[in-house]
Amino acid sequence: MNLTIEKPNLGRFLRIILRDPHSYRGKHREVLAEDLFRKILCWERKRAERSRKSFLLMLIDTGTVLRANRKQRVLTRILSALSCSTRETDIVGWYRGSAILGVIFTEVREAERNALQSLVLAKLSEALRSSLGAEDVDQIRISFHFFPEDWDKPNTSRLSDEKLYPDLFERNEARKYRHVVKRVMDIVGSVVALILFCPLFALIALTIKLTSKGPVLFKQTRIGQYGTIFTFLKFRSMMPANDPGIHRDYVRRFIAGDVDSSCSGRCQNVVYKIQEDPRITRVGKFLRKTSLDELPQFINVLKGDMSLVGPRPAFPHELEGYWCWHKRKLSVRPGITCLWQVRGRNKIANFDDWVTMDLEYIDNWSLWLDFKILARTAWVVVAGTGS
């Protein structure tokens, strides 16, 4: 049966029709079962990704307060305190087992985030202290998790809040052993490539040095998995003194869908690469055409910053134009090649289509898919298509 749910009444509507035999129905509040609550959390996150409307997740870790001999009585008091501190439309459920309660506050403006957290925390703490003993209250831990996260502010720490992504982290846990195999493939593949291409490395380095001043390697800050930053390596294909603002402006306009429609031919269909870029050297044009400028990225793979296969690493300034759903591409380690490079490579005119392919890869990832992408990449590079 298909049901149409209006967004403003999502929380209340779901509590009415999505009854679950394991949900707790107390005098003051219904608490959704863990599976149902997590599904709703994922739905709300996906809705917020597209609508750009934020939400707040509050988690109440009851610790050992819900002891078997007094669980029902204490739980009733906690739910009573929640009823006094939250709205009827806020979604309440078990986030984990019978120990961590969750509350989803929908459509929260970022400017109101801190005020809402302070207000709810003060009201809930007061209600709990009036109904439970001080010893019990001291065991309860309350935390707040805001979506979307500030992934546009790169740091060296892991920025992803796994509490907001229980489905993705559970899936990664289920794929844990396959991820180990993938990492082994990355290490073996990068070592073999570095040994195999060692003479080519020396030849390219010598050519760059003889034809232009400056370093052999081009080092650039890029964004890796979960927003971590790392130093991205390529053979230098540009003059050492150039204006990065040219590329930064192009990327901003491309993500916003504001590329120059007056361009003709290949200029309309090149993703992140500017035709007739005045900064590129003669040797650099050849290196880019043949993708030989990418060879040093095997060092990034060996270090663990990148993988052989995965979404291309983002630029820090690129994140400024991301919609929230674009940022999910940061949930995996970036790679040297991925789906969009073997399907359209540099001829994808729409940034959303590019990210959609990255998310398709993430959602359908398997070791066999990696093998197929690597094989097709080798053919694309040899054929020189889309470069």
N, C-alpha and C positions, 0 to 999 in steps of 0.2 A: 504494500500500500504506500503510495506516495503522499507525503505530507509537506505542506508549505508552511514554513516557520518565519514569522516576521522577526527581524533582528532585535527590535526594542524589547520583545517579550521572550527572548530565547531562554533565559534562565528559568522563568516561571513556567513556560510552556513545556520545557523538557521535564521539569519535576512533576508535571501533571500526567504526561502521556508515557514517559519512559520509565515506568515502574520496574523495579528490579527486586526479585524475591530476597536478595541479600542486603538491600538497602535498609538502613536503620530509620524507623519512623517513630520519633519521640513526640512528646507533647508539644515541644516548641519548634522543632525543625526536622525536616527529612534530610538524611545524609545519604548521598548516593554511594553505591558500591564502588570499589576501587576501579574495576574495569570500565564502568560507565563514566566515572568522573574523569579518568585519564583520556577517554575518547572525546569527551566534551572539551577538555583542555586542548587537545590537538585540533579539534574543529575550530575552537576560538582562536588559536594561534594562526591557523591557515586563513581564517576570515580576516583577522587583523593584518596579516601580511598584505592582502589585496586592498583593504579599505583604508589602510594607514591610520586606523584607530587603535590606540594602545589599550592594554589591560594590565591589571595587577593581580598577581597570585600571592596569597598569604598562606603560609604553611604553619601549622600548629603541631609541634612535636610534643606529644604528651609524656614521653619518656616512660617511666615506670608508674606513673600516676594511675593508669587504668589497670590496676591489679585485679586478678580474677574475682576475689571475694567482694569487691566493691565497684566493679567496672560499670555496671548499669547506673548506679547512683551518681558516680563521678561524671560519667559521660553525659547524663541528663543535665547536670549543673554546667558543664562546659558548653553544651548546646544552648542552654538558657542564656549564658553569657554572650554567645555568638548572636543570638536573636536580638539582644539589646544593642549589639555593636555593629550590625550589618543590615543591609537592606533586604527586603523580601525577594528581590530579583537577583541578588547575588547567589552564585551557585556554590553549594557546600557538598563536600564528599570526602571519602577516604582517599588520600593520595597514596598511602602505602600501608598495606595490611590493616591492622586495627590500632595503629600507633600514631600515624600522622594524618591530621585533618587538613583539608585544603579549602580555600575560599577564592573564587574567581570574581574580581570586580571588573566588569566590562566597560569599554569605552571611557577610559580614564585619560584625561589630557595630561601630557608630560609636565606642564606647568603646575598641575594640581597634585602631582605624585607625592611629593614630600609632605604636603599638608594632609593628604588623605591617609598616608601611612601613620603620621603622628596622631591624627584624630582617632583612627581605628585602634591603634595600639593603646592609647590612653583609655578609651572606653572599655576595651576588652580587658585590660589589666585591672581596671577598677571593678568590673563585673566579676572577674574571676576571684579577686581577693575578698569580695563580699560573700561569695558562695563556697569557696574552698579555703582550707587552712593555708597559712604562709608556707609551710613545708611543701605542700603539693604545688602551689603556684611557682615556687622556686625551681621545680623540676620541669616546668613547661617552657619550651623554647619556641619563640615566634620569629619568623623570618619573612621578608617580602622580596618578591622577584618581579621585576618590571619588564614587559615586552612592548616594543622591541628593545634589544640591548644596544649599547653604544659601540657597535662594531665599526663605526666610522671614526673611532678614536683608537688607533692601533697602539698596542703596548707589547711588551715582551712577555706578558703573562697570558695565560689562557683565559679568554674573555667569555667563552660560552658558558652560560648557566644551565647545567644539565637538568635542573629542576623544571625548566620550561620545555624541555625536549625529551620527556620520558620515552616516547616511541622511538626516537632516533637513537638514543643511547642504548635502549634495550636491543634494537636491531644490530647495532655495532657490537654489543656483547655477544649476540648470537653468531655474529660473523667473526668473532675474535680469532679463531684459528686460521680462517681464510685470510684475515688481515696479516697474520704472521707470515703466511706463505707469500702474500703479496710483497711484504717487506723483504723477504729473502730474495724474491725475484728482482726487486729493485737493486739490492746490493750486488747480486751476481751480475745482473744486466749492466749496471753502471761500471763495475770493475772490468768486465769483458770489453765494454765499449771504450773505456779509457786506455786499455792496453792496445786494443785493435787500432784505435785512431791516434795513437801516440805520435807516429811520424807525421800525420796530417796536422796535429796540433803544432808541432815544431815548424812545419812549412807555413802554416797560416800566420803564426806569430812573427816569423821572419818577414813575411810579405807585408804585414801591417806596419812593422817597424821601419821597413825600407821605403814605404810609400807615404807615410804621414807621421807627424809628431804626436806623442802621447802614449799612454799605456796600451798594452796588448789587450787586456781584459777590460770590459765595461762593467762596472759594479753599480747596482741600483737597488734601492729599498723596495721590497715587494711585501705583499700580505699573504701569509700562509694559513694553515688550518686554524680555525677558531680565532682569527684575527692576529695571530703572532706575526711579528715582522722578521724578515731575514734578508741577507744580502744576495741578490740575484746576479748570476754571472753570465756574460755573453762575450764573444769576441767583439771588440770595438769596431763598429761599422760607420761611425760618425766622426766628424772633426772634434777634437777634445774640448774646444770652447764653443758651446752652442746654447741656444735658448730653449730650455725645457718647457717654457710656456706655450710654445707652438703645439707640442703634443698634448699638453694638459688641456688646452682649449679645445683641441680636436676631440679628445676623449669625452670631455664634458658635453659637447654638442652631439656627439654620436649616441651617448647614453640617453640624452633627452630627445633623440629622434630629430635633431635639428641640423643634420648634415646638409651640405650645399647641394640642393637639387639641380643646380645648373650644370654640375659636372656631368660628363658623358662617359660612356664606356666603363672601363675598369674603375675609374675614380668613384663611381657611385656605389661600387660593390666591394670596396676594400675596408676590412674591419681593423681599426686601430693602426693602420699604416697609411701614411700620407704619400700620395703620388708626387713625384718630382720634389722630394724633400731636399732642400738646399744643404742640410746638415750632413748628408750621407756622402762618404768618399766613394771613389771609383771601385776600390776593392770591396768596400762595404756593400755596394749594390750586388756584386757577384756573390758575396757571402750570404746575403739575405735571399737572393734568388735561389740558391742551392740549399738554404737552411743550415749552412755550415757555421753560421754565427751562433747557433744554438748548442753546439757541442759542449762547451764548458758547463752546461746545466747538468751533465752527468755527475759533476762534482757536487752540485746541490742535492742530487738524488742520493749519492753515497753518504752525504752528511745527514740526510733525513729531513731536509727542508722541503724536498719535493719527492714526487713519485714518477715512475716512467709514464704512467697514465693517470690523468686527473684533470680537472678544470685548470685553465691557465691561471697563474698567480696574478692577483689584482694589484694595481697601483694604489698607493695611499690616497691620492687625490681622486681616484676613480670611485671610492666609496661614498664620496660626497653626493654623487648623483644616483646612488642605488636606492631602489625601492626596497622595502623590507624583505620581500620574497626573493630578491636577487641575492641577498646575503647568505641564503642557505647553501650557495655554492662554496662558502667558506667552511662548511662542516666536514670537508675531507681534505686530505693533503693535495696541494696543487700538483700538476704534472707537466711533462714535456709535451705530451700530445693528448687529445681527447676526441670525443665524438664529432664536435663541430669542425675540427681540423681535417678529418677524413671524409666528412660529408660535403662540406662547402669550403673548408679551410678559410681563406681570407676573402671569400666572396659572399659573406652573410651581411645583408644590408641593414638588418634590424637587431638591435642589442637584445631585445626580449627573446627573439628566436635563438640567439646564441646561448643565453642563460637557460632557456628551456631545454636545450640539448644537454647542457651541463647537469641539470637536475634529473633529466632522463637517465643519464649515466649513473648518477648517485643512487637513484631509486632502483635501478635494475642491475647494479654492479655484480659482477662475478669474475672469477679468474679467467674463464673462457672469453668473456667480453674483452678483457684486457689483452688477451692473446690476439683476438681479431683486430682490435684497434691498432696494436703494434704492427701487425702484418700489413694492414691497409696504409698505415703511415709510411712504412718503408716504400710502398709502391708510389704513393703521392709524392714523396721526396724525390725518388728516382725519375718519375715522370715530369716533375716540376710543375704540376698543376696547381693553380690557385696561389702561387707564391708572389 
